[in-house]
């Protein structure tokens, strides 16, 4: 092979190497760039299906997404620049589903929040690098009015009055971790043996919105009135209601015990002799 041919072959080889090197640099630079990893993204309410960006306290938001590949996700919810809710997890079968309860103290009514869902995929689009993508969702939480249904039974073998309360919002969904105060007035016919309302105590509902109050009674009077009160806060509204309880020598009957709002979870011990009343209360 002549010298000119050798030089031509060498030049072509160098040129091919330069082109290959340039292509590799471009591919590496592109690998470290941004990539669209989300195929779909949505946020919905478990309670109000038509809501899009305004939800009520006690509701639950469901973040759903379909991704291009499996990897790791991170959901952060911000109030201004502060993170108030955060959860990490794995993207399984290219799907993400995250449930976020709208309960204080993390998420309160009257405030706007920004949720950011991040996805990280490793070794994509080439080995040794990772890609990231994110979706942003802005929503607001509003307060809600409440109601309460109360029933009761008297356990004569133990001389215990048991009250059961179910705290709900106006749509009938249970409300957890809300406090209700209970008050009593003793009556002998139309005569009140106590001056004003006698506080029994307060406690909170459970996850099902159910609250129970147990009171041991030794009351030589014809009955008493009960009042339940739920104080308004940033998330749930105020309400109160009253009930009459009549006492007989053999049984205890409950009348008109329908508390519209409130919750109580606790155990009380109450005795009375004439007009003197002693109360010992312990909360579960």
N, C-alpha and C positions, 0 to 999 in steps of 0.2 A: 504494500500500500504506500502510495506516495506521501510526502510530507504534507501536502495541501489537504489530502483526504483525512489524514490523521488529525490535523488541526480542526477540520470541519466537524469530525466526529466528537472531538473533545469539546468544541464549542456547544454542540447540540446537547451533549451530556450535562454540561454545566447549566445550560438553559433549562433543561428538564428538572434538575435539582433545585434551581431557584424557583421555578413554578411550583414544585411540590412543597417547598419550604413556605412559600407565600400562602398556598392553600391551607397548610397546617396552621399557620399563624391566624388566618382568617377564621378557621374552624374553632380554634381555641378561644379567640376573642368573642366569637358568637356564643360559645358554650357558657361563658361567664356573663352573658347578657341576660335580659329578662325573657321569660317564657310564659306563655299562657298555659297554666296547668288546670284551671277550672273549666269543666265542660258545662256545669250548671250550678246555680246558687239560689237558695230561697230561704225565707224566714216566715214562719207561721205561728199562730196562737192556738193553744189547746182549747181555749174557751170561746174566743170570738173569731170565727173563721174569716169574717169580712174585714177585720182590722188589718191595716197595712203598715202603719208607723206609730200608732197610738194604742197603748194597752193599759190594763188596770192592774193595780196591786193584787198580788195573789195569783196572777196568771202565770203561765209557763210558755216561754218562747222556744221554738224548735228550729235550730239552724241545720239545714241540709245542703249537701253539695256532692256533686259527682266530679271526680278528678281524672286526669289523663293517666296517672300512674299512682301506685301506692307510695306512701311516704309518711311524713309526720305533719300533724296540724297543731295549731295554737290559736285559741280564741281568747281575745282580750276585749273587755268592755271598759271604755273610758268615760269618766265624768270630767269634762274639761281635759286636763293633761294627766289626771290621776287614774291609775288602773284600779277599778272596784270589783272586777270579776275576771278570773283567768283560769283556763283549763287547757291541758295538753293531752294529746292522744295520737294513736296511729291511724292512718288511712288504710282501712281494710277493704279489699275488693273494690278499690277505687271510690269508696263511699265514705261520707262523713255525716254523722247525726249527733247533735249536741243539744241537751235540754238545759234551759236556763230559767230557774224560778225567779219571779219578780217579787222578792221578799226583802224587807229591811233586815239588817242595816245596809247591805250592799247596794240595793236598788230601791229607791224611794220615789213616791209620787211627786209630781210637780217639777221633775227634772228631765233633761234631755241627755241621752247617752249615745256614744258612738261605738259600735262593735266592729272589730277588725278580725277577720278569719284569715290566718296565714297558712300556707302549705309549703313544705320543703320536700324536695325529691333529690336523693343523692345519686351520684354517678349517672346523671342525665344532663345534657345529651351525650356526654362522653365521660369516660372513667376519670375519677379524681376530682370532679366538680359537683356542685349541687345547684339546683334551680329553685327559685322561690316565686310565689305568686300570692296575691291577697285580694280579698273582697271586703268592701266597707258598707255598713248598714247603720243608719241613724234612726233612733226611735225615741218615744216619750212615754213616761209612765204617769198615769192619772190615778187619783184616789177613788174609792168605791164605798157605797153605803152598805150596811150590813143588817142582818136580821138573825134572830135566834129562836129556836123551838126548844121548849123545856118540858120534860115529863118527870114524874117522881113516883117513888114507892116507899112504903113504910114496912120495915122488917121487924115484925112484932117480937120475934124470938130474941132479937138483940136490941130492941128499942132504938133503932137507927132509921133516920130518914135519909133516903138517897135521892139526889136530884141529878138528872142527866140533861145536859145542854148541848145543842148542836148549832154551832156558829157558822153562818153562811153569808155569802155576798148576795146581792139582789138577783143574781142569776141562778142561785141555788148551789154554788160551789163552796166547799168547806174552806174555812180560814183557820190557819194554824198560828200558834204562838201569840195569841192576843189575850189580853188580861181583862177579866170581868170582876167587879166588886159586888159582893152580896151583903144585904142589910136585912135585919129582922125588926119587927114590932110585935110584942106580945099583947094579946087581947083577952079580955074576960067579958064576953058578950060584946057590947059596944064600948066598953071601957078599956082604954089602953093602959097596960101595966108598965110600959116603958115610955119615957119621954123622948120622942124623936126616934130616929133610926139607929139601931144597934149594929155596928159593922161586924161581920163575921170574918172577912178576909178576902183574899184574891189570889188567883193563880192563872194558869194558861191552858189553852186548848192544845190537843195533840194534833198530829198530822192529818187526821180525819175530821178535824173540827169538833171533836167530842170532848166535853168537859164533865167531870163528875164531882159532886160535893156530898160527903157523908157527914151527918151530924147526929151525935148521940143525944137523945132528948129525955129529960125528966121535968116536964112542964105541967104544973098543976093549974092550968088555965084552959079555956075553951079553944084557943087557937092563936094564930099570929099571922101577920102579913110579911111577905118577902118582897124585896126590891132588888133587881139586878141592873147594873149600870155599866155601860162601856163608854169610856171617855174617848172623845175624838182625838185622833192623832194625824200625822201627815199622810197616812195611807188608808185608814178606815174610819168611817163616820161614827158619830155619837148616837146612842139610843138607850132607852131604859123602859122597863115595864114592871108591873106589880102582879102579885098573886096572893090569894087567900088560902090559908091552910086551917082546917078545922080539926080539933082533937077530941076524941071520945075516949071512954074508959077502956074500950077493947080494940080500937083501931084508929088509924090516922087517915083522913081523907083529904085529898087535894082538890081544890076548886080554882078554876080560872087562872091556871099557872101557865102563862104564855108570854114569855119574855121575847121581845122583838129583836133585841140585840144584846150581846154580851157573852162572856165565857168565864167559867170558874173551874178550877181543878184543885181540890184540896180535901182535907179531912178535918172536921171540927168536932170538939166535944163541948156540949152545952148543957148546963143544968140550971134550974131556977127554983127558988122557994119563995112563994109569994111574989113580992116585987123586987127581990134581990136576985141578981143574975150574975153568974160566973161563967166566963168563956175561956176555954183553952183551945187554941187553933194551931194545927200543924199542916204545912203544905207538902204534898207529895213531890 
